[in-house]
Amino acid sequence: LRPARTLRFIWPPEIEGTLALLSVRPELATKIKAVIHMDMVGGGPNTKAIFHITRGPTSLPSIIHDVAASFGRLVNRESDAFASGQTATFPLISPEGGKEALQAEFADFEMGSDHQVYNEGSFRIPAIYMNDWPDRYIHTNFDTPANIDPTKLKRAAFIGAASGYVLANLASRDAPALWRIFRSQCLRRTATMLRRRADLPAAEAQNLTRFHLWYERQTFRSMTRFFKIPQGLESQAEAFFSKLENLVGPVTPAAAATGNGALVYHRNPNIKGPLQVFGYDYLVDHYGPQARAIGLLKYQGDRGAGSEYAYEVLNFVDGQRTVQEIRDAVSAEYGPIPLNLVLEYLGALERIGVIKK
């Protein structure tokens, strides 16, 4: 059946091509509801690569990632059943491909391909990222089509196509099914949050919990990108989130920002896209080589390094969040980071005109 929304296929030069496309064709950025991005999918066992279905950054909560994860878990179950000699309705195997289970990993946001352009704060287009990593042959003379496993490629294609078709047809009639998917994935993420929280000091644990509850509410609200949420579901969701807050324990409101932490920055709309791409760094180009000495860019957090923090710090600049709130957000995402490092980085961006007070 013809989907309700247009399905557009794009084969760009990696990252730079996508950035150029969205900059030259700004109407695309306003029309695209969601992106399914594939990079290095289908690698066979000899590549030693693991198939990943990757969420977007926490600066852009979106229900689309729960849709992709739902299909990914279906393929994991069916392919595992087939490989185990059990009955499988949808084994998704190719006659010339492998017969092993897919064993897809469901990953938090990672950079490294065109999805980071779509997700970036200039465009804010939620993008699902599917990739095989690590591939031991990538960018070598052994990186050839012969490494592709037809079965793995078929399974990646199914997850992408099924997710795309669902998203292309999403309407309010699908709200109950989407709500069931969301609740399941939300509770999985809550379990992960609780595990991470156990290793944090009290103040950072509170920050992580506050941010998690905000993120889950915003993920639910992201359904409005596709349809108006039915009133009955709004009520169900509010009851669910109240129970979730009780489950994770009492959360105190964040303290009011003080000093430079209370600064609020606005983004320059004329400078679009991530500042760092393959072979080019806007900050170094305009600030000078001393940019490499900026503390945030050298920082290593619990789940992210300098480039990840830098990407999300800029994404959280929206003319409303204080610097303290931005620090709290990236600390919840990648691990605690000192406020002064965020201030220094934002100060450098202000100096070269990327942001302003």
Buried (B, 14 or more C-beta within 10 A) or exposed (E): EEEEBEEEEEEBEEBBBBBBBBBEEEEBBEEBBBBBBBBBBBBBEEBEBBBBBBBBBBBBBBBBBBBBBBBBBBBBBBBBBBBEEEEBEBBBBBEEBBEBBBEBEBBBBBBBBBBBBBBBBBBBBBBBBBBBBEBEBBEEEEBEEEBBBBBBBBBBBBBBEBBBBBBBBBEBEBBEEBBEBBBEBBBBBBEEBBEBBEEBEEEBBBBBBBBBBBBBBBBBBBBEBBBEBBEEBBEBBEEBBEEBBEEBEEBEEBEEBEEBBEBBBEBBEEBBBBBBBEEEBBBBEBBEEEBEEBBBBEBEBEEBBBBBBBBBBBBBBBEEBBBBBBBBBBBBBBBBBEBEBBBBBBBBBBEBEBBEE
